[in-house]
Amino acid sequence: MRRITRYILAEFIKLSLVMSVCMTAGMILIVVGQEAIRQGLGPSAVVKLLPFALPVALAYVVPGTILFAACSIYGRMSAMNEVTAIKSLGVSPMALLWPALLFSFFVSLGAVWLNDVAAWGRIGLKRVALESAEQIAYGMLRSNRSYSRGGLSINVKDVQGHVLVRPTLTVYEAEDRPPIRLTAEFAEIATDAERDVLLVSMTNGEIERGDEIRMNFPGTEVIEVPLSAAGGGKSSIRPADTALRRIPMEITNQRAELDDLERSLAADAAYHLMTGDFADLNDQRWADQQAAIAVGQARLARLHTEPWRRWANGFSCFAFVLVGAPLAVRMKSADVWSSFLACFLPILIVYYPLLAYGVDLSKSGELPPYSVWIANVVLMAAGYWMTRGMIRC
């Protein structure tokens, strides 16, 4: 039995590594290549993207490669009647399954860590794009004569070297306020990464903001545009991009911020009620404060959900093997793709919609955070039922 155990583990490791390398390389080439073309990134920026793209790609690839390895190994063993031979010797088929389940359990722990590293990778990808904002802007302006990111839009008549001819720069700050529009004869763009601002040097231009502001400026003026308006900046990091070790601290900080907002709102309300100033209770400031509290509560719910989501994503490897191995044994097919598709299609139809359902409702606070495990529990229950059937046959 030790020889069979070693054989199964060796096949799992070999197939998983080979498929992971091939699929990760393909995914990185596609993702990074598309991003480089879309953003107009140069070779140096692409090289900087690669180490950050690797953990992001692996986080998506590993569960599929583990499922493929399980279907390949157990489908081939069943087609060659090795499972039947084991049963004829009075040995339970679990002797064949436990090495795969043990291997997938440890891979799942590694996948949880990989999902955590992927959060670092996503931040790195954004940082590289942020540092390359000047290069991206010039690349897109040369090819499309326009550049738009977040609340920033630039249109030009022509680009001559680093000089923008007849540029129009539009900055959108808020939905209820008109945008700031600047036009000039010439302009140049530079990036101040340390201050996270885009510097636009505009010569002989005009600035306007609806009907409120309209003025001309001769000579050269340097306009600072926060890179947050261009899709970057140092705004609070998304829960999905926060390391697991930092989430408890982020939860504490978010709760403290919410408490401050709620105390401030309650104190203002009490003051206006005591003074009889009821008109101020309906002004825009109250709506803004209530909106800020709603945003904070939504972020707090996402922070509570995130650890559960990462553990559930990681242990999808174990759930996939628990389903894929007995299904491949039942099919008795040496064609690995038939076994893989027969297992992957139900997972695609059932598992991922259930996972998305649990994550969405947990993030919105309608369900407790552990609800993200609904999909894993359903898949593991199906795998347990198929494994019992395989042992009894």
C-alpha positions as CSV (number, residue, x, y, z in Angstrom):
1,M,0.0,0.0,0.0
2,R,2.9,2.3,0.6
3,R,3.9,2.0,-3.0
4,I,0.4,3.0,-4.2
5,T,0.4,5.9,-1.8
6,R,3.8,7.1,-3.1
7,Y,2.7,6.6,-6.7
8,I,-0.5,8.7,-6.2
9,L,1.3,11.5,-4.3
10,A,4.1,11.6,-6.9
11,E,1.5,11.8,-9.8
12,F,-0.4,14.5,-8.0
13,I,2.7,16.6,-7.4
14,K,4.0,16.1,-11.0
15,L,0.7,16.9,-12.7
16,S,-0.1,19.8,-10.4
17,L,3.2,21.4,-11.0
18,V,3.3,21.0,-14.7
19,M,-0.3,22.2,-15.2
20,S,0.2,25.1,-12.7
21,V,3.3,26.3,-14.6
22,C,1.7,26.0,-18.0
23,M,-1.6,27.6,-17.0
24,T,0.0,30.4,-14.9
25,A,2.4,31.3,-17.8
26,G,-0.5,31.5,-20.2
27,M,-2.7,33.5,-17.9
28,I,0.2,36.0,-17.1
29,L,0.9,36.4,-20.8
30,I,-2.7,37.1,-21.6
31,V,-3.5,39.3,-18.6
32,V,-0.2,41.3,-18.6
33,G,-0.2,41.5,-22.3
34,Q,-3.7,42.8,-22.6
35,E,-3.1,45.3,-19.8
36,A,0.2,46.5,-21.4
37,I,-1.6,47.0,-24.8
38,R,-4.6,48.7,-23.2
39,Q,-2.6,51.0,-20.9
40,G,0.2,51.6,-23.4
41,L,2.9,50.3,-20.9
42,G,6.5,50.0,-22.0
43,P,8.8,47.0,-21.5
44,S,10.2,48.2,-18.2
45,A,6.7,48.6,-16.7
46,V,5.7,45.1,-18.0
47,V,8.7,43.6,-16.3
48,K,7.7,45.3,-13.0
49,L,4.2,43.9,-13.4
50,L,5.3,40.2,-13.6
51,P,6.2,39.5,-10.0
52,F,2.9,41.0,-8.8
53,A,0.9,39.2,-11.5
54,L,2.3,35.8,-10.5
55,P,0.5,35.2,-7.2
56,V,-2.7,36.7,-8.6
57,A,-2.6,34.2,-11.5
58,L,-1.7,31.3,-9.2
59,A,-4.6,32.0,-6.9
60,Y,-7.0,31.3,-9.8
61,V,-5.0,28.4,-11.4
62,V,-4.3,26.1,-8.4
63,P,-7.9,24.8,-7.7
64,G,-8.3,23.9,-11.4
65,T,-5.0,22.2,-11.7
66,I,-5.7,20.1,-8.5
67,L,-9.1,19.0,-10.0
68,F,-7.4,18.2,-13.3
69,A,-4.8,16.0,-11.5
70,A,-7.5,14.2,-9.6
71,C,-9.6,13.4,-12.7
72,S,-6.5,12.3,-14.6
73,I,-5.1,10.0,-12.0
74,Y,-8.2,8.3,-10.8
75,G,-9.8,8.2,-14.2
76,R,-6.8,6.3,-15.6
77,M,-6.6,4.0,-12.5
78,S,-10.3,3.1,-12.8
79,A,-10.1,2.5,-16.6
80,M,-7.2,0.1,-16.1
81,N,-9.3,-1.7,-13.4
82,E,-6.8,-0.9,-10.7
83,V,-9.6,0.2,-8.4
84,T,-11.4,-3.2,-9.0
85,A,-8.2,-5.0,-8.3
86,I,-7.8,-3.2,-5.0
87,K,-11.4,-4.1,-4.0
88,S,-10.8,-7.8,-4.9
89,L,-7.9,-7.9,-2.4
90,G,-10.4,-6.8,0.3
91,V,-8.9,-3.3,0.6
92,S,-11.2,-0.3,0.9
93,P,-11.0,2.2,-2.0
94,M,-10.4,4.8,0.7
95,A,-6.8,3.5,0.6
96,L,-6.6,5.1,-2.8
97,L,-8.4,8.3,-1.9
98,W,-6.8,9.4,1.3
99,P,-3.4,10.4,-0.2
100,A,-5.2,12.7,-2.6
101,L,-7.4,14.1,0.1
102,L,-4.4,14.6,2.4
103,F,-2.4,16.3,-0.4
104,S,-5.4,18.6,-1.3
105,F,-5.8,19.5,2.3
106,F,-2.3,20.9,2.6
107,V,-2.6,22.5,-0.9
108,S,-5.7,24.2,0.4
109,L,-3.7,25.7,3.3
110,G,-1.2,26.9,0.8
111,A,-4.0,28.3,-1.4
112,V,-5.3,30.3,1.6
113,W,-1.8,31.8,2.0
114,L,-1.6,32.3,-1.8
115,N,-4.9,34.3,-1.7
116,D,-3.3,36.5,0.9
117,V,-0.2,37.1,-1.2
118,A,-2.5,37.8,-4.2
119,A,-3.9,40.8,-2.2
120,W,-0.3,42.1,-2.1
121,G,0.0,41.4,-5.8
122,R,-3.1,43.4,-6.7
123,I,-1.7,46.4,-4.7
124,G,1.6,46.0,-6.5
125,L,-0.1,46.0,-9.9
126,K,-2.0,49.2,-9.1
127,R,1.3,50.8,-7.8
128,V,3.1,50.0,-11.0
129,A,0.3,51.5,-13.0
130,L,0.3,54.5,-10.7
131,E,4.1,55.1,-11.2
132,S,3.6,54.7,-14.9
133,A,0.8,57.2,-15.1
134,E,2.9,59.6,-17.2
135,Q,4.0,56.9,-19.6
136,I,0.4,55.6,-19.9
137,A,-1.1,59.0,-20.5
138,Y,1.4,59.8,-23.3
139,G,1.0,56.4,-24.9
140,M,-2.8,56.7,-25.0
141,L,-2.7,60.3,-26.1
142,R,-0.4,59.5,-29.0
143,S,-2.5,56.6,-30.2
144,N,-6.1,57.7,-29.4
145,R,-5.7,61.5,-28.8
146,S,-7.5,61.0,-25.5
147,Y,-6.8,59.7,-22.0
148,S,-9.4,59.0,-19.4
149,R,-9.0,57.5,-15.9
150,G,-11.4,57.9,-13.0
151,G,-12.4,61.5,-12.7
152,L,-9.7,62.8,-15.2
153,S,-10.1,63.2,-18.9
154,I,-7.6,64.7,-21.4
155,N,-8.1,65.3,-25.1
156,V,-5.5,66.7,-27.5
157,K,-5.3,67.7,-31.1
158,D,-1.8,66.3,-31.5
159,V,1.3,65.1,-29.5
160,Q,4.7,66.3,-30.6
161,G,7.3,64.6,-28.4
162,H,6.3,65.5,-24.9
163,V,4.3,68.5,-25.9
164,L,0.5,68.3,-26.0
165,V,-1.0,70.5,-28.7
166,R,-4.4,72.2,-27.9
167,P,-5.1,70.0,-24.8
168,T,-8.4,70.0,-23.0
169,L,-8.3,68.7,-19.4
170,T,-11.5,67.9,-17.5
171,V,-11.6,67.0,-13.8
172,Y,-14.8,65.6,-12.3
173,E,-14.8,66.1,-8.5
174,A,-18.5,65.3,-7.6
175,E,-21.7,64.4,-9.3
176,D,-23.6,67.4,-8.0
177,R,-20.9,69.9,-9.1
178,P,-19.9,70.9,-12.6
179,P,-16.5,69.7,-13.8
180,I,-13.4,71.8,-14.0
181,R,-12.3,72.3,-17.6
182,L,-9.0,73.7,-18.7
183,T,-7.9,74.4,-22.2
184,A,-4.5,75.6,-23.4
185,E,-2.2,76.1,-26.5
186,F,0.4,73.6,-25.2
187,A,0.9,71.4,-22.2
188,E,3.2,68.8,-20.7
189,I,2.6,66.0,-18.2
190,A,4.8,64.9,-15.4
191,T,4.2,62.6,-12.4
192,D,5.1,63.2,-8.7
193,A,4.9,59.7,-7.3
194,E,5.8,60.7,-3.8
195,R,3.0,63.2,-3.6
196,D,0.6,61.1,-5.8
197,V,-0.2,64.0,-8.1
198,L,-0.2,64.4,-11.8
199,L,1.5,67.7,-12.8
200,V,0.1,69.3,-16.0
201,S,2.1,72.4,-17.2
202,M,-0.4,74.4,-19.4
203,T,0.7,77.4,-21.5
204,N,-1.7,80.3,-22.5
205,G,-4.9,78.7,-21.3
206,E,-8.4,79.1,-19.9
207,I,-10.1,77.6,-16.9
208,E,-13.8,77.3,-16.4
209,R,-16.3,75.6,-14.1
210,G,-19.8,75.8,-15.2
211,D,-21.1,79.4,-14.9
212,E,-19.2,79.9,-11.6
213,I,-15.6,80.4,-12.8
214,R,-14.2,81.5,-16.1
215,M,-10.7,83.1,-16.4
216,N,-7.7,83.2,-18.7
217,F,-4.1,82.7,-17.6
218,P,-1.2,83.9,-19.8
219,G,2.2,82.2,-19.6
220,T,2.6,78.8,-18.0
221,E,0.6,77.4,-15.0
222,V,1.2,74.1,-13.3
223,I,-2.0,72.3,-12.5
224,E,-1.8,69.5,-9.8
225,V,-4.3,66.7,-10.3
226,P,-4.6,64.1,-7.5
227,L,-3.8,60.7,-9.0
228,S,-6.9,59.4,-7.1
229,A,-8.8,61.3,-9.8
230,A,-6.8,59.4,-12.4
231,G,-7.6,56.0,-10.8
232,G,-4.8,55.9,-8.2
233,G,-4.0,57.6,-5.0
234,K,-3.8,56.7,-1.3
235,S,-7.5,56.2,-0.6
236,S,-8.3,53.4,1.9
237,I,-7.3,50.0,0.6
238,R,-10.1,47.7,-0.4
239,P,-10.8,44.8,2.0
240,A,-10.0,42.4,-0.8
241,D,-6.5,43.9,-1.1
242,T,-5.8,43.9,2.7
243,A,-3.5,41.3,4.2
244,L,-5.2,38.9,6.7
245,R,-3.0,40.0,9.5
246,R,-4.1,43.6,9.0
247,I,-7.8,42.9,8.8
248,P,-8.4,42.9,12.7
249,M,-6.7,46.3,12.9
250,E,-8.7,47.6,10.0
251,I,-12.0,46.4,11.6
252,T,-11.0,48.2,14.9
253,N,-10.2,51.4,13.0
254,Q,-13.4,51.2,10.9
255,R,-15.6,50.7,14.0
256,A,-13.9,53.6,15.7
257,E,-14.5,55.8,12.7
258,L,-18.2,54.7,12.6
259,D,-18.6,55.5,16.3
260,D,-17.1,59.0,15.8
261,L,-19.5,59.6,12.8
262,E,-22.5,58.4,14.8
263,R,-21.6,60.4,17.9
264,S,-21.1,63.5,15.8
265,L,-24.4,63.0,14.0
266,A,-26.3,62.4,17.3
267,A,-24.7,65.4,19.0
268,D,-25.6,67.7,16.1
269,A,-29.2,66.3,16.0
270,A,-29.5,66.8,19.8
271,Y,-28.2,70.4,19.5
272,H,-30.7,71.4,16.8
273,L,-33.6,69.7,18.6
274,M,-32.8,71.6,21.8
275,T,-32.4,74.9,20.0
276,G,-35.5,74.3,17.8
277,D,-33.5,74.7,14.6
278,F,-35.4,72.0,12.7
279,A,-34.7,73.4,9.3
280,D,-31.0,72.4,9.5
281,L,-32.0,68.8,10.1
282,N,-33.0,68.5,6.4
283,D,-30.0,70.1,4.7
284,Q,-27.5,68.3,2.5
285,R,-24.9,68.0,5.3
286,W,-27.1,65.4,7.1
287,A,-27.5,63.4,3.9
288,D,-23.7,63.4,3.4
289,Q,-23.1,62.2,7.0
290,Q,-25.7,59.5,6.7
291,A,-24.1,58.4,3.4
292,A,-20.7,58.3,5.0
293,I,-22.0,56.1,7.8
294,A,-23.6,53.7,5.2
295,V,-20.3,53.5,3.3
296,G,-18.5,52.7,6.6
297,Q,-21.0,50.0,7.5
298,A,-20.6,48.4,4.1
299,R,-16.8,48.4,4.4
300,L,-17.0,46.9,7.9
301,A,-19.2,44.1,6.6
302,R,-16.7,43.4,3.8
303,L,-13.9,43.4,6.3
304,H,-15.7,40.8,8.4
305,T,-16.4,38.7,5.2
306,E,-12.9,38.8,3.7
307,P,-11.1,36.2,6.0
308,W,-14.0,33.7,5.6
309,R,-13.9,34.3,1.8
310,R,-10.2,33.6,1.5
311,W,-10.4,30.4,3.6
312,A,-13.3,29.3,1.5
313,N,-11.5,30.0,-1.7
314,G,-8.4,28.2,-0.5
315,F,-10.3,25.0,0.6
316,S,-12.1,24.8,-2.8
317,C,-9.0,22.7,-3.7
318,F,-10.1,20.1,-1.1
319,A,-13.7,20.2,-2.1
320,F,-12.8,19.8,-5.8
321,V,-10.7,16.7,-5.1
322,L,-13.4,15.3,-2.9
323,V,-15.9,15.5,-5.8
324,G,-13.5,14.9,-8.7
325,A,-11.8,11.7,-7.5
326,P,-14.9,9.5,-6.9
327,L,-16.6,10.9,-10.1
328,A,-13.5,9.9,-12.1
329,V,-13.5,6.4,-10.6
330,R,-17.2,6.0,-11.5
331,M,-16.7,7.1,-15.1
332,K,-13.9,4.6,-15.7
333,S,-12.6,6.7,-18.5
334,A,-8.9,7.1,-19.5
335,D,-9.9,10.3,-21.3
336,V,-8.9,12.9,-18.8
337,W,-10.7,15.7,-20.5
338,S,-14.0,13.8,-20.4
339,S,-13.7,13.3,-16.6
340,F,-12.5,16.8,-16.1
341,L,-15.4,18.4,-18.0
342,A,-17.9,16.1,-16.4
343,C,-16.8,17.4,-13.0
344,F,-15.9,21.0,-13.9
345,L,-19.2,21.8,-15.6
346,P,-21.4,21.0,-12.5
347,I,-18.9,23.0,-10.4
348,L,-19.1,25.9,-12.9
349,I,-23.0,25.8,-12.8
350,V,-23.5,25.1,-9.0
351,Y,-20.4,26.0,-7.0
352,Y,-19.4,29.4,-8.4
353,P,-22.9,30.9,-8.4
354,L,-23.4,29.7,-4.8
355,L,-20.0,31.2,-3.9
356,A,-20.9,34.5,-5.5
357,Y,-24.3,34.4,-3.8
358,G,-22.8,33.9,-0.3
359,V,-20.1,36.5,-0.8
360,D,-22.5,39.2,-2.1
361,L,-25.0,38.7,0.7
362,S,-22.2,38.5,3.3
363,K,-20.6,41.7,2.1
364,S,-24.0,43.5,2.2
365,G,-24.5,42.3,5.7
366,E,-27.7,40.3,4.9
367,L,-26.1,37.0,5.9
368,P,-23.4,36.3,8.4
369,P,-19.8,36.2,7.1
370,Y,-19.5,32.4,7.3
371,S,-22.2,32.1,4.7
372,V,-19.4,32.2,2.0
373,W,-18.8,28.6,2.9
374,I,-22.2,27.5,1.5
375,A,-20.8,26.5,-1.8
376,N,-17.9,24.5,-0.2
377,V,-20.3,22.7,2.1
378,V,-22.6,21.7,-0.7
379,L,-19.7,20.5,-2.8
380,M,-18.2,18.5,0.1
381,A,-21.6,16.9,0.9
382,A,-21.9,15.8,-2.8
383,G,-18.3,14.5,-2.7
384,Y,-19.0,12.6,0.6
385,W,-22.1,11.0,-1.0
386,M,-20.2,9.9,-4.1
387,T,-17.4,8.6,-2.0
388,R,-19.7,6.4,0.0
389,G,-21.3,5.1,-3.2
390,M,-17.9,4.3,-4.6
391,I,-16.9,2.3,-1.5
392,R,-20.2,0.3,-1.4
393,C,-20.1,-0.7,-5.1
